[in-house]
Structures are given as structure tokens and as C-alpha cells.
């Protein structure tokens, strides 16, 4: 069983890494990029029978800083 967790900064939270990427893209000639938000993807290999509720608890306790980040969970066999 696998879980994929997407973690992104909440709207309104400054994203200095995203701004650095936007600036670098402009310097490389990629015009028209008005904003970049950078996040992370965490892939978990889970034992059979693991639940989305368990992964959600992992996110709440460790994988995401819920004060400034949102997350989504995708489960697959």
C-alpha cells in the first residue's frame, strides 16, 4: 500500500523559495511566470491494512506544519 502526501504553504504565507524560483526563471528568459509556490511530496510505503486516518495523523503530528501548511493525502494499492 502506498500513500502520497502533498504539502503546500497556505495562501498568504510568504514563500521565499517560490519567489527565488520565479526570479531565476525570469533571469533564464522564461517570461510570463507571475508566481511560484513551492511544496513537497512525501511518498510512504505502508503495510497492508494501513488507513488514510493513520496517514492523516502522521501529517498532523509530523509531516506538515499545520499552522502554515495545508496537505492532501492520496492512497493507492
mmCIF file of the N, C-alpha and C atoms, coordinates in Angstrom:
data_MODEL
# 
_entry.id   MODEL 
# 
loop_
_atom_site.group_PDB 
_atom_site.id 
_atom_site.type_symbol 
_atom_site.label_atom_id 
_atom_site.label_alt_id 
_atom_site.label_comp_id 
_atom_site.label_asym_id 
_atom_site.label_entity_id 
_atom_site.label_seq_id 
_atom_site.pdbx_PDB_ins_code 
_atom_site.Cartn_x 
_atom_site.Cartn_y 
_atom_site.Cartn_z 
_atom_site.occupancy 
_atom_site.B_iso_or_equiv 
_atom_site.pdbx_formal_charge 
_atom_site.auth_seq_id 
_atom_site.auth_comp_id 
_atom_site.auth_asym_id 
_atom_site.auth_atom_id 
_atom_site.pdbx_PDB_model_num 
ATOM 1   N N  . UNK A 1 1  ? 0.842  -1.175 0.000   1.00 0.00 ? 1  UNK A N  1 
ATOM 2   C CA . UNK A 1 1  ? 0.000  0.000  0.000   1.00 0.00 ? 1  UNK A CA 1 
ATOM 3   C C  . UNK A 1 1  ? 0.888  1.239  0.000   1.00 0.00 ? 1  UNK A C  1 
ATOM 4   N N  . UNK A 1 2  ? 0.454  2.258  -0.710  1.00 0.00 ? 2  UNK A N  1 
ATOM 5   C CA . UNK A 1 2  ? 1.225  3.493  -0.798  1.00 0.00 ? 2  UNK A CA 1 
ATOM 6   C C  . UNK A 1 2  ? 0.348  4.692  -0.452  1.00 0.00 ? 2  UNK A C  1 
ATOM 7   N N  . UNK A 1 3  ? 0.994  5.692  0.090   1.00 0.00 ? 3  UNK A N  1 
ATOM 8   C CA . UNK A 1 3  ? 0.330  6.972  0.322   1.00 0.00 ? 3  UNK A CA 1 
ATOM 9   C C  . UNK A 1 3  ? 1.232  8.061  -0.215  1.00 0.00 ? 3  UNK A C  1 
ATOM 10  N N  . UNK A 1 4  ? 0.624  9.039  -0.829  1.00 0.00 ? 4  UNK A N  1 
ATOM 11  C CA . UNK A 1 4  ? 1.350  10.215 -1.303  1.00 0.00 ? 4  UNK A CA 1 
ATOM 12  C C  . UNK A 1 4  ? 0.738  11.422 -0.608  1.00 0.00 ? 4  UNK A C  1 
ATOM 13  N N  . UNK A 1 5  ? 1.594  12.197 0.053   1.00 0.00 ? 5  UNK A N  1 
ATOM 14  C CA . UNK A 1 5  ? 1.158  13.386 0.781   1.00 0.00 ? 5  UNK A CA 1 
ATOM 15  C C  . UNK A 1 5  ? 1.727  14.613 0.070   1.00 0.00 ? 5  UNK A C  1 
ATOM 16  N N  . UNK A 1 6  ? 0.855  15.521 -0.319  1.00 0.00 ? 6  UNK A N  1 
ATOM 17  C CA . UNK A 1 6  ? 1.259  16.793 -0.936  1.00 0.00 ? 6  UNK A CA 1 
ATOM 18  C C  . UNK A 1 6  ? 1.139  17.872 0.133   1.00 0.00 ? 6  UNK A C  1 
ATOM 19  N N  . UNK A 1 7  ? 2.237  18.582 0.375   1.00 0.00 ? 7  UNK A N  1 
ATOM 20  C CA . UNK A 1 7  ? 2.263  19.632 1.394   1.00 0.00 ? 7  UNK A CA 1 
ATOM 21  C C  . UNK A 1 7  ? 2.588  20.958 0.716   1.00 0.00 ? 7  UNK A C  1 
ATOM 22  N N  . UNK A 1 8  ? 1.741  21.954 0.954   1.00 0.00 ? 8  UNK A N  1 
ATOM 23  C CA . UNK A 1 8  ? 1.938  23.284 0.378   1.00 0.00 ? 8  UNK A CA 1 
ATOM 24  C C  . UNK A 1 8  ? 1.723  24.340 1.460   1.00 0.00 ? 8  UNK A C  1 
ATOM 25  N N  . UNK A 1 9  ? 2.426  25.460 1.308   1.00 0.00 ? 9  UNK A N  1 
ATOM 26  C CA . UNK A 1 9  ? 2.187  26.581 2.212   1.00 0.00 ? 9  UNK A CA 1 
ATOM 27  C C  . UNK A 1 9  ? 0.770  27.103 2.008   1.00 0.00 ? 9  UNK A C  1 
ATOM 28  N N  . UNK A 1 10 ? 0.148  27.538 3.072   1.00 0.00 ? 10 UNK A N  1 
ATOM 29  C CA . UNK A 1 10 ? -1.183 28.133 2.973   1.00 0.00 ? 10 UNK A CA 1 
ATOM 30  C C  . UNK A 1 10 ? -1.111 29.442 2.207   1.00 0.00 ? 10 UNK A C  1 
ATOM 31  N N  . UNK A 1 11 ? -2.229 29.801 1.571   1.00 0.00 ? 11 UNK A N  1 
ATOM 32  C CA . UNK A 1 11 ? -2.309 31.101 0.901   1.00 0.00 ? 11 UNK A CA 1 
ATOM 33  C C  . UNK A 1 11 ? -2.052 32.198 1.925   1.00 0.00 ? 11 UNK A C  1 
ATOM 34  N N  . UNK A 1 12 ? -1.299 33.191 1.525   1.00 0.00 ? 12 UNK A N  1 
ATOM 35  C CA . UNK A 1 12 ? -0.995 34.302 2.413   1.00 0.00 ? 12 UNK A CA 1 
ATOM 36  C C  . UNK A 1 12 ? 0.309  34.128 3.175   1.00 0.00 ? 12 UNK A C  1 
ATOM 37  N N  . UNK A 1 13 ? 0.866  32.918 3.173   1.00 0.00 ? 13 UNK A N  1 
ATOM 38  C CA . UNK A 1 13 ? 2.153  32.678 3.827   1.00 0.00 ? 13 UNK A CA 1 
ATOM 39  C C  . UNK A 1 13 ? 3.249  32.938 2.796   1.00 0.00 ? 13 UNK A C  1 
ATOM 40  N N  . UNK A 1 14 ? 4.210  33.778 3.157   1.00 0.00 ? 14 UNK A N  1 
ATOM 41  C CA . UNK A 1 14 ? 5.299  34.079 2.242   1.00 0.00 ? 14 UNK A CA 1 
ATOM 42  C C  . UNK A 1 14 ? 6.054  32.812 1.872   1.00 0.00 ? 14 UNK A C  1 
ATOM 43  N N  . UNK A 1 15 ? 6.447  32.713 0.589   1.00 0.00 ? 15 UNK A N  1 
ATOM 44  C CA . UNK A 1 15 ? 7.163  31.545 0.076   1.00 0.00 ? 15 UNK A CA 1 
ATOM 45  C C  . UNK A 1 15 ? 8.478  32.015 -0.540  1.00 0.00 ? 15 UNK A C  1 
ATOM 46  N N  . UNK A 1 16 ? 9.534  32.198 0.254   1.00 0.00 ? 16 UNK A N  1 
ATOM 47  C CA . UNK A 1 16 ? 10.794 32.707 -0.290  1.00 0.00 ? 16 UNK A CA 1 
ATOM 48  C C  . UNK A 1 16 ? 11.429 31.774 -1.316  1.00 0.00 ? 16 UNK A C  1 
ATOM 49  N N  . UNK A 1 17 ? 11.271 30.464 -1.155  1.00 0.00 ? 17 UNK A N  1 
ATOM 50  C CA . UNK A 1 17 ? 11.818 29.540 -2.147  1.00 0.00 ? 17 UNK A CA 1 
ATOM 51  C C  . UNK A 1 17 ? 11.083 29.690 -3.478  1.00 0.00 ? 17 UNK A C  1 
ATOM 52  N N  . UNK A 1 18 ? 9.773  29.799 -3.418  1.00 0.00 ? 18 UNK A N  1 
ATOM 53  C CA . UNK A 1 18 ? 8.996  30.002 -4.638  1.00 0.00 ? 18 UNK A CA 1 
ATOM 54  C C  . UNK A 1 18 ? 9.372  31.297 -5.327  1.00 0.00 ? 18 UNK A C  1 
ATOM 55  N N  . UNK A 1 19 ? 9.581  32.352 -4.546  1.00 0.00 ? 19 UNK A N  1 
ATOM 56  C CA . UNK A 1 19 ? 9.983  33.641 -5.127  1.00 0.00 ? 19 UNK A CA 1 
ATOM 57  C C  . UNK A 1 19 ? 11.359 33.543 -5.773  1.00 0.00 ? 19 UNK A C  1 
ATOM 58  N N  . UNK A 1 20 ? 12.279 32.806 -5.160  1.00 0.00 ? 20 UNK A N  1 
ATOM 59  C CA . UNK A 1 20 ? 13.615 32.620 -5.742  1.00 0.00 ? 20 UNK A CA 1 
ATOM 60  C C  . UNK A 1 20 ? 13.525 31.864 -7.066  1.00 0.00 ? 20 UNK A C  1 
ATOM 61  N N  . UNK A 1 21 ? 12.655 30.856 -7.127  1.00 0.00 ? 21 UNK A N  1 
ATOM 62  C CA . UNK A 1 21 ? 12.467 30.111 -8.376  1.00 0.00 ? 21 UNK A CA 1 
ATOM 63  C C  . UNK A 1 21 ? 11.870 31.014 -9.446  1.00 0.00 ? 21 UNK A C  1 
ATOM 64  N N  . UNK A 1 22 ? 10.853 31.810 -9.075  1.00 0.00 ? 22 UNK A N  1 
ATOM 65  C CA . UNK A 1 22 ? 10.243 32.736 -10.045 1.00 0.00 ? 22 UNK A CA 1 
ATOM 66  C C  . UNK A 1 22 ? 11.278 33.703 -10.596 1.00 0.00 ? 22 UNK A C  1 
ATOM 67  N N  . UNK A 1 23 ? 12.109 34.244 -9.715  1.00 0.00 ? 23 UNK A N  1 
ATOM 68  C CA . UNK A 1 23 ? 13.147 35.188 -10.142 1.00 0.00 ? 23 UNK A CA 1 
ATOM 69  C C  . UNK A 1 23 ? 14.149 34.498 -11.064 1.00 0.00 ? 23 UNK A C  1 
ATOM 70  N N  . UNK A 1 24 ? 14.582 33.295 -10.714 1.00 0.00 ? 24 UNK A N  1 
ATOM 71  C CA . UNK A 1 24 ? 15.553 32.566 -11.539 1.00 0.00 ? 24 UNK A CA 1 
ATOM 72  C C  . UNK A 1 24 ? 14.977 32.229 -12.909 1.00 0.00 ? 24 UNK A C  1 
ATOM 73  N N  . UNK A 1 25 ? 13.721 31.856 -12.962 1.00 0.00 ? 25 UNK A N  1 
ATOM 74  C CA . UNK A 1 25 ? 13.095 31.562 -14.258 1.00 0.00 ? 25 UNK A CA 1 
ATOM 75  C C  . UNK A 1 25 ? 13.079 32.807 -15.138 1.00 0.00 ? 25 UNK A C  1 
ATOM 76  N N  . UNK A 1 26 ? 12.757 33.959 -14.545 1.00 0.00 ? 26 UNK A N  1 
ATOM 77  C CA . UNK A 1 26 ? 12.787 35.205 -15.302 1.00 0.00 ? 26 UNK A CA 1 
ATOM 78  C C  . UNK A 1 26 ? 14.181 35.509 -15.816 1.00 0.00 ? 26 UNK A C  1 
ATOM 79  N N  . UNK A 1 27 ? 15.198 35.296 -14.983 1.00 0.00 ? 27 UNK A N  1 
ATOM 80  C CA . UNK A 1 27 ? 16.583 35.547 -15.392 1.00 0.00 ? 27 UNK A CA 1 
ATOM 81  C C  . UNK A 1 27 ? 17.017 34.599 -16.498 1.00 0.00 ? 27 UNK A C  1 
ATOM 82  N N  . UNK A 1 28 ? 16.405 33.434 -16.592 1.00 0.00 ? 28 UNK A N  1 
ATOM 83  C CA . UNK A 1 28 ? 16.731 32.461 -17.632 1.00 0.00 ? 28 UNK A CA 1 
ATOM 84  C C  . UNK A 1 28 ? 15.935 32.701 -18.912 1.00 0.00 ? 28 UNK A C  1 
ATOM 85  N N  . UNK A 1 29 ? 15.113 33.744 -18.922 1.00 0.00 ? 29 UNK A N  1 
ATOM 86  C CA . UNK A 1 29 ? 14.373 34.089 -20.124 1.00 0.00 ? 29 UNK A CA 1 
ATOM 87  C C  . UNK A 1 29 ? 12.961 33.530 -20.180 1.00 0.00 ? 29 UNK A C  1 
ATOM 88  N N  . UNK A 1 30 ? 12.495 32.921 -19.122 1.00 0.00 ? 30 UNK A N  1 
ATOM 89  C CA . UNK A 1 30 ? 11.134 32.403 -19.086 1.00 0.00 ? 30 UNK A CA 1 
ATOM 90  C C  . UNK A 1 30 ? 10.205 33.501 -18.588 1.00 0.00 ? 30 UNK A C  1 
ATOM 91  N N  . UNK A 1 31 ? 9.748  34.314 -19.528 1.00 0.00 ? 31 UNK A N  1 
ATOM 92  C CA . UNK A 1 31 ? 8.876  35.431 -19.193 1.00 0.00 ? 31 UNK A CA 1 
ATOM 93  C C  . UNK A 1 31 ? 7.456  34.928 -18.936 1.00 0.00 ? 31 UNK A C  1 
ATOM 94  N N  . UNK A 1 32 ? 6.708  35.706 -18.212 1.00 0.00 ? 32 UNK A N  1 
ATOM 95  C CA . UNK A 1 32 ? 5.299  35.395 -18.006 1.00 0.00 ? 32 UNK A CA 1 
ATOM 96  C C  . UNK A 1 32 ? 5.006  34.575 -16.759 1.00 0.00 ? 32 UNK A C  1 
ATOM 97  N N  . UNK A 1 33 ? 6.025  34.196 -15.996 1.00 0.00 ? 33 UNK A N  1 
ATOM 98  C CA . UNK A 1 33 ? 5.774  33.476 -14.746 1.00 0.00 ? 33 UNK A CA 1 
ATOM 99  C C  . UNK A 1 33 ? 5.532  34.522 -13.670 1.00 0.00 ? 33 UNK A C  1 
ATOM 100 N N  . UNK A 1 34 ? 4.299  34.622 -13.232 1.00 0.00 ? 34 UNK A N  1 
ATOM 101 C CA . UNK A 1 34 ? 3.929  35.668 -12.283 1.00 0.00 ? 34 UNK A CA 1 
ATOM 102 C C  . UNK A 1 34 ? 4.036  35.234 -10.836 1.00 0.00 ? 34 UNK A C  1 
ATOM 103 N N  . UNK A 1 35 ? 4.057  33.934 -10.580 1.00 0.00 ? 35 UNK A N  1 
ATOM 104 C CA . UNK A 1 35 ? 4.172  33.465 -9.216  1.00 0.00 ? 35 UNK A CA 1 
ATOM 105 C C  . UNK A 1 35 ? 4.532  31.995 -9.170  1.00 0.00 ? 35 UNK A C  1 
ATOM 106 N N  . UNK A 1 36 ? 5.245  31.607 -8.141  1.00 0.00 ? 36 UNK A N  1 
ATOM 107 C CA . UNK A 1 36 ? 5.609  30.207 -7.928  1.00 0.00 ? 36 UNK A CA 1 
ATOM 108 C C  . UNK A 1 36 ? 5.377  29.890 -6.455  1.00 0.00 ? 36 UNK A C  1 
ATOM 109 N N  . UNK A 1 37 ? 4.720  28.785 -6.185  1.00 0.00 ? 37 UNK A N  1 
ATOM 110 C CA . UNK A 1 37 ? 4.564  28.266 -4.818  1.00 0.00 ? 37 UNK A CA 1 
ATOM 111 C C  . UNK A 1 37 ? 5.268  26.913 -4.812  1.00 0.00 ? 37 UNK A C  1 
ATOM 112 N N  . UNK A 1 38 ? 6.205  26.749 -3.906  1.00 0.00 ? 38 UNK A N  1 
ATOM 113 C CA . UNK A 1 38 ? 6.953  25.501 -3.827  1.00 0.00 ? 38 UNK A CA 1 
ATOM 114 C C  . UNK A 1 38 ? 6.450  24.682 -2.656  1.00 0.00 ? 38 UNK A C  1 
ATOM 115 N N  . UNK A 1 39 ? 6.292  23.394 -2.873  1.00 0.00 ? 39 UNK A N  1 
ATOM 116 C CA . UNK A 1 39 ? 5.837  22.499 -1.821  1.00 0.00 ? 39 UNK A CA 1 
ATOM 117 C C  . UNK A 1 39 ? 6.689  21.249 -1.795  1.00 0.00 ? 39 UNK A C  1 
ATOM 118 N N  . UNK A 1 40 ? 6.134  20.203 -1.199  1.00 0.00 ? 40 UNK A N  1 
ATOM 119 C CA . UNK A 1 40 ? 6.851  18.934 -1.152  1.00 0.00 ? 40 UNK A CA 1 
ATOM 120 C C  . UNK A 1 40 ? 5.861  17.790 -1.288  1.00 0.00 ? 40 UNK A C  1 
ATOM 121 N N  . UNK A 1 41 ? 6.382  16.678 -1.811  1.00 0.00 ? 41 UNK A N  1 
ATOM 122 C CA . UNK A 1 41 ? 5.612  15.446 -1.924  1.00 0.00 ? 41 UNK A CA 1 
ATOM 123 C C  . UNK A 1 41 ? 6.329  14.395 -1.097  1.00 0.00 ? 41 UNK A C  1 
ATOM 124 N N  . UNK A 1 42 ? 5.588  13.717 -0.241  1.00 0.00 ? 42 UNK A N  1 
ATOM 125 C CA . UNK A 1 42 ? 6.140  12.664 0.602   1.00 0.00 ? 42 UNK A CA 1 
ATOM 126 C C  . UNK A 1 42 ? 5.447  11.367 0.212   1.00 0.00 ? 42 UNK A C  1 
ATOM 127 N N  . UNK A 1 43 ? 6.231  10.357 -0.188  1.00 0.00 ? 43 UNK A N  1 
ATOM 128 C CA . UNK A 1 43 ? 5.681  9.056  -0.551  1.00 0.00 ? 43 UNK A CA 1 
ATOM 129 C C  . UNK A 1 43 ? 5.977  8.069  0.569   1.00 0.00 ? 43 UNK A C  1 
ATOM 130 N N  . UNK A 1 44 ? 4.942  7.383  1.016   1.00 0.00 ? 44 UNK A N  1 
ATOM 131 C CA . UNK A 1 44 ? 5.061  6.412  2.099   1.00 0.00 ? 44 UNK A CA 1 
ATOM 132 C C  . UNK A 1 44 ? 4.713  5.021  1.580   1.00 0.00 ? 44 UNK A C  1 
ATOM 133 N N  . UNK A 1 45 ? 5.562  4.041  1.845   1.00 0.00 ? 45 UNK A N  1 
ATOM 134 C CA . UNK A 1 45 ? 5.244  2.637  1.605   1.00 0.00 ? 45 UNK A CA 1 
ATOM 135 C C  . UNK A 1 45 ? 4.695  2.089  2.917   1.00 0.00 ? 45 UNK A C  1 
ATOM 136 N N  . UNK A 1 46 ? 3.455  1.634  2.885   1.00 0.00 ? 46 UNK A N  1 
ATOM 137 C CA . UNK A 1 46 ? 2.756  1.247  4.105   1.00 0.00 ? 46 UNK A CA 1 
ATOM 138 C C  . UNK A 1 46 ? 2.436  -0.243 4.122   1.00 0.00 ? 46 UNK A C  1 
ATOM 139 N N  . UNK A 1 47 ? 2.332  -0.800 5.309   1.00 0.00 ? 47 UNK A N  1 
ATOM 140 C CA . UNK A 1 47 ? 1.908  -2.190 5.469   1.00 0.00 ? 47 UNK A CA 1 
ATOM 141 C C  . UNK A 1 47 ? 0.443  -2.317 5.059   1.00 0.00 ? 47 UNK A C  1 
ATOM 142 N N  . UNK A 1 48 ? 0.073  -3.493 4.608   1.00 0.00 ? 48 UNK A N  1 
ATOM 143 C CA . UNK A 1 48 ? -1.315 -3.763 4.258   1.00 0.00 ? 48 UNK A CA 1 
ATOM 144 C C  . UNK A 1 48 ? -2.206 -3.443 5.451   1.00 0.00 ? 48 UNK A C  1 
ATOM 145 N N  . UNK A 1 49 ? -3.319 -2.840 5.187   1.00 0.00 ? 49 UNK A N  1 
ATOM 146 C CA . UNK A 1 49 ? -4.262 -2.513 6.251   1.00 0.00 ? 49 UNK A CA 1 
ATOM 147 C C  . UNK A 1 49 ? -4.104 -1.116 6.827   1.00 0.00 ? 49 UNK A C  1 
ATOM 148 N N  . UNK A 1 50 ? -3.041 -0.395 6.405   1.00 0.00 ? 50 UNK A N  1 
ATOM 149 C CA . UNK A 1 50 ? -2.879 0.984  6.869   1.00 0.00 ? 50 UNK A CA 1 
ATOM 150 C C  . UNK A 1 50 ? -4.051 1.808  6.342   1.00 0.00 ? 50 UNK A C  1 
ATOM 151 N N  . UNK A 1 51 ? -4.471 2.785  7.124   1.00 0.00 ? 51 UNK A N  1 
ATOM 152 C CA . UNK A 1 51 ? -5.644 3.575  6.754   1.00 0.00 ? 51 UNK A CA 1 
ATOM 153 C C  . UNK A 1 51 ? -5.266 5.022  6.457   1.00 0.00 ? 51 UNK A C  1 
ATOM 154 N N  . UNK A 1 52 ? -6.149 5.678  5.741   1.00 0.00 ? 52 UNK A N  1 
ATOM 155 C CA . UNK A 1 52 ? -5.954 7.104  5.465   1.00 0.00 ? 52 UNK A CA 1 
ATOM 156 C C  . UNK A 1 52 ? -5.965 7.902  6.771   1.00 0.00 ? 52 UNK A C  1 
ATOM 157 N N  . UNK A 1 53 ? -6.762 7.455  7.735   1.00 0.00 ? 53 UNK A N  1 
ATOM 158 C CA . UNK A 1 53 ? -6.803 8.132  9.037   1.00 0.00 ? 53 UNK A CA 1 
ATOM 159 C C  . UNK A 1 53 ? -5.432 8.094  9.715   1.00 0.00 ? 53 UNK A C  1 
ATOM 160 N N  . UNK A 1 54 ? -4.718 6.982  9.576   1.00 0.00 ? 54 UNK A N  1 
ATOM 161 C CA . UNK A 1 54 ? -3.369 6.895  10.151  1.00 0.00 ? 54 UNK A CA 1 
ATOM 162 C C  . UNK A 1 54 ? -2.420 7.855  9.463   1.00 0.00 ? 54 UNK A C  1 
ATOM 163 N N  . UNK A 1 55 ? -2.514 7.944  8.146   1.00 0.00 ? 55 UNK A N  1 
ATOM 164 C CA . UNK A 1 55 ? -1.644 8.861  7.399   1.00 0.00 ? 55 UNK A CA 1 
ATOM 165 C C  . UNK A 1 55 ? -1.987 10.307 7.765   1.00 0.00 ? 55 UNK A C  1 
ATOM 166 N N  . UNK A 1 56 ? -3.261 10.593 7.919   1.00 0.00 ? 56 UNK A N  1 
ATOM 167 C CA . UNK A 1 56 ? -3.678 11.932 8.338   1.00 0.00 ? 56 UNK A CA 1 
ATOM 168 C C  . UNK A 1 56 ? -3.082 12.281 9.695   1.00 0.00 ? 56 UNK A C  1 
ATOM 169 N N  . UNK A 1 57 ? -3.079 11.324 10.614  1.00 0.00 ? 57 UNK A N  1 
ATOM 170 C CA . UNK A 1 57 ? -2.476 11.570 11.920  1.00 0.00 ? 57 UNK A CA 1 
ATOM 171 C C  . UNK A 1 57 ? -0.973 11.823 11.792  1.00 0.00 ? 57 UNK A C  1 
ATOM 172 N N  . UNK A 1 58 ? -0.313 11.082 10.887  1.00 0.00 ? 58 UNK A N  1 
ATOM 173 C CA . UNK A 1 58 ? 1.119  11.312 10.634  1.00 0.00 ? 58 UNK A CA 1 
ATOM 174 C C  . UNK A 1 58 ? 1.349  12.746 10.158  1.00 0.00 ? 58 UNK A C  1 
ATOM 175 N N  . UNK A 1 59 ? 0.476  13.210 9.273   1.00 0.00 ? 59 UNK A N  1 
ATOM 176 C CA . UNK A 1 59 ? 0.586  14.582 8.757   1.00 0.00 ? 59 UNK A CA 1 
ATOM 177 C C  . UNK A 1 59 ? 0.395  15.595 9.872   1.00 0.00 ? 59 UNK A C  1 
ATOM 178 N N  . UNK A 1 60 ? -0.623 15.386 10.674  1.00 0.00 ? 60 UNK A N  1 
ATOM 179 C CA . UNK A 1 60 ? -0.941 16.318 11.748  1.00 0.00 ? 60 UNK A CA 1 
ATOM 180 C C  . UNK A 1 60 ? 0.176  16.397 12.788  1.00 0.00 ? 60 UNK A C  1 
ATOM 181 N N  . UNK A 1 61 ? 0.837  15.266 13.029  1.00 0.00 ? 61 UNK A N  1 
ATOM 182 C CA . UNK A 1 61 ? 1.833  15.215 14.100  1.00 0.00 ? 61 UNK A CA 1 
ATOM 183 C C  . UNK A 1 61 ? 3.262  15.470 13.635  1.00 0.00 ? 61 UNK A C  1 
ATOM 184 N N  . UNK A 1 62 ? 3.570  15.205 12.327  1.00 0.00 ? 62 UNK A N  1 
ATOM 185 C CA . UNK A 1 62 ? 4.962  15.313 11.901  1.00 0.00 ? 62 UNK A CA 1 
ATOM 186 C C  . UNK A 1 62 ? 5.164  15.864 10.496  1.00 0.00 ? 62 UNK A C  1 
ATOM 187 N N  . UNK A 1 63 ? 4.437  15.347 9.529   1.00 0.00 ? 63 UNK A N  1 
ATOM 188 C CA . UNK A 1 63 ? 4.772  15.606 8.126   1.00 0.00 ? 63 UNK A CA 1 
ATOM 189 C C  . UNK A 1 63 ? 4.436  17.011 7.653   1.00 0.00 ? 63 UNK A C  1 
ATOM 190 N N  . UNK A 1 64 ? 3.484  17.668 8.273   1.00 0.00 ? 64 UNK A N  1 
ATOM 191 C CA . UNK A 1 64 ? 3.101  19.022 7.871   1.00 0.00 ? 64 UNK A CA 1 
ATOM 192 C C  . UNK A 1 64 ? 3.045  19.921 9.098   1.00 0.00 ? 64 UNK A C  1 
ATOM 193 N N  . UNK A 1 65 ? 3.445  21.151 8.897   1.00 0.00 ? 65 UNK A N  1 
ATOM 194 C CA . UNK A 1 65 ? 3.281  22.171 9.942   1.00 0.00 ? 65 UNK A CA 1 
ATOM 195 C C  . UNK A 1 65 ? 1.929  22.822 9.682   1.00 0.00 ? 65 UNK A C  1 
ATOM 196 N N  . UNK A 1 66 ? 0.911  22.344 10.364  1.00 0.00 ? 66 UNK A N  1 
ATOM 197 C CA . UNK A 1 66 ? -0.460 22.761 10.037  1.00 0.00 ? 66 UNK A CA 1 
ATOM 198 C C  . UNK A 1 66 ? -0.760 24.213 10.370  1.00 0.00 ? 66 UNK A C  1 
ATOM 199 N N  . UNK A 1 67 ? 0.147  24.886 11.034  1.00 0.00 ? 67 UNK A N  1 
ATOM 200 C CA . UNK A 1 67 ? -0.035 26.320 11.276  1.00 0.00 ? 67 UNK A CA 1 
ATOM 201 C C  . UNK A 1 67 ? 0.134  27.089 9.970   1.00 0.00 ? 67 UNK A C  1 
ATOM 202 N N  . UNK A 1 68 ? 1.094  26.661 9.141   1.00 0.00 ? 68 UNK A N  1 
ATOM 203 C CA . UNK A 1 68 ? 1.390  27.398 7.908   1.00 0.00 ? 68 UNK A CA 1 
ATOM 204 C C  . UNK A 1 68 ? 1.246  26.563 6.640   1.00 0.00 ? 68 UNK A C  1 
ATOM 205 N N  . UNK A 1 69 ? 0.951  25.260 6.772   1.00 0.00 ? 69 UNK A N  1 
ATOM 206 C CA . UNK A 1 69 ? 0.877  24.389 5.597   1.00 0.00 ? 69 UNK A CA 1 
ATOM 207 C C  . UNK A 1 69 ? -0.456 23.645 5.535   1.00 0.00 ? 69 UNK A C  1 
ATOM 208 N N  . UNK A 1 70 ? -0.905 23.410 4.306   1.00 0.00 ? 70 UNK A N  1 
ATOM 209 C CA . UNK A 1 70 ? -2.021 22.517 4.022   1.00 0.00 ? 70 UNK A CA 1 
ATOM 210 C C  . UNK A 1 70 ? -1.462 21.236 3.439   1.00 0.00 ? 70 UNK A C  1 
ATOM 211 N N  . UNK A 1 71 ? -2.232 20.154 3.526   1.00 0.00 ? 71 UNK A N  1 
ATOM 212 C CA . UNK A 1 71 ? -1.777 18.902 2.933   1.00 0.00 ? 71 UNK A CA 1 
ATOM 213 C C  . UNK A 1 71 ? -2.977 18.144 2.377   1.00 0.00 ? 71 UNK A C  1 
ATOM 214 N N  . UNK A 1 72 ? -2.682 17.278 1.418   1.00 0.00 ? 72 UNK A N  1 
ATOM 215 C CA . UNK A 1 72 ? -3.674 16.343 0.902   1.00 0.00 ? 72 UNK A CA 1 
ATOM 216 C C  . UNK A 1 72 ? -3.046 14.957 0.903   1.00 0.00 ? 72 UNK A C  1 
ATOM 217 N N  . UNK A 1 73 ? -3.871 13.933 1.048   1.00 0.00 ? 73 UNK A N  1 
ATOM 218 C CA . UNK A 1 73 ? -3.401 12.559 1.095   1.00 0.00 ? 73 UNK A CA 1 
ATOM 219 C C  . UNK A 1 73 ? -4.041 11.791 -0.047  1.00 0.00 ? 73 UNK A C  1 
ATOM 220 N N  . UNK A 1 74 ? -3.221 11.015 -0.778  1.00 0.00 ? 74 UNK A N  1 
ATOM 221 C CA . UNK A 1 74 ? -3.702 10.102 -1.817  1.00 0.00 ? 74 UNK A CA 1 
ATOM 222 C C  . UNK A 1 74 ? -3.271 8.698  -1.423  1.00 0.00 ? 74 UNK A C  1 
ATOM 223 N N  . UNK A 1 75 ? -4.193 7.787  -1.381  1.00 0.00 ? 75 UNK A N  1 
ATOM 224 C CA . UNK A 1 75 ? -3.893 6.389  -1.047  1.00 0.00 ? 75 UNK A CA 1 
ATOM 225 C C  . UNK A 1 75 ? -4.052 5.540  -2.302  1.00 0.00 ? 75 UNK A C  1 
ATOM 226 N N  . UNK A 1 76 ? -3.165 4.534  -2.453  1.00 0.00 ? 76 UNK A N  1 
ATOM 227 C CA . UNK A 1 76 ? -3.278 3.600  -3.570  1.00 0.00 ? 76 UNK A CA 1 
ATOM 228 C C  . UNK A 1 76 ? -2.773 2.227  -3.145  1.00 0.00 ? 76 UNK A C  1 
ATOM 229 N N  . UNK A 1 77 ? -3.227 1.221  -3.843  1.00 0.00 ? 77 UNK A N  1 
ATOM 230 C CA . UNK A 1 77 ? -2.832 -0.159 -3.525  1.00 0.00 ? 77 UNK A CA 1 
ATOM 231 C C  . UNK A 1 77 ? -1.449 -0.471 -4.051  1.00 0.00 ? 77 UNK A C  1 
# 
